[in-house]
Amino acid sequence: MAIIIYLLCAATALACAWLLLRSYTRTRHRLLLWSGLCFAGMFINNMLLMLDRVILPEQDLSLWRLGSALLSLMPLLYGLIWEDD
């Protein structure tokens, strides 16, 4: 059951990233770019979570997961603070 939930979370993050980045290419609103990059990072984070919990349960990848979550939030934080629209 856990693998299904992890896959659904990853698919949702990938779909959000794809829709946001596709909308950015059409409208050129910068906040869509930063949000799309954030969700792309969240997709990577979800894949690392599945790798950590399901595929390699004997290894601890929590530092990599936390690092990817931090890096994925950085573009959105930048866009919300320094972009003026």
N, C-alpha and C positions, 0 to 999 in steps of 0.2 A: 504494500500500500504506500509506503514511503516513497518508492521510486516514481510512482504515478504522480504524487503531489509535487515532488521535485521537478519532474518533467513538465507538469502544467505551469509551475511557477517560472521555469526557464522559458517556456513557449510564450507565456504572457509578457515577460520582459522583452523578449525578442520581437514580438508583434508590436509592442508599444514603441520600441526603438525604431523599427522599420517605418511605422506610420508617422512618427514625429519627424524623422529625417526625410521622408518622402514629402511631407508637408513643408518642411524647410526649403527643399529644392524648388518648390512651386512659389512660395510666398516670400522667402528670404527674411523671415522674422527670426532674429538671432536667438530669442529664448527657446524656440523650437529646436535649434541646433544644440544648445546646451542641455536641454531636456532629453533629446535623442541620444546624445553621448552618455548621459547619466544612465539611461535605461540599457544602452549597449553594455556599459560596465556592470550593471546589475545582472544582465544575462550571463556574463562571464563569472560573476560571483555565484550565481545559481548553479552553473556548471561545476565550479570548484566545490560547492557544497555537495553536489551529487557524487563527485569524485571522492570527496573526503568520507562521506557517510556510507556510500553503497559499494563503490568499486574498490577503494583502498581503505577499509575500516581500520586496519592495523596501523596506519600512519596518521599523524596529526598534521592536518593542513590548515588549522585554524588561523595561524599567522598569515598565510597566503590569502585566506578568505577575508580576513579583516582588512588586509592591505588593499585587496581589490575593491572592497566596499568603500574604503576611504578614497581611493583614486577615482571611483566612479561618481562619487558625490562632489568632487572638486569642480568639474565643469559647471554643474548646476549652481553650486555656491558662487562661483565666479560670475556666472550670468545674472544671478539674482542681485548681487552686490554692485558690480561695476558696470554692467550694461545699462544704458539709459535709452529708453525707447519712447 
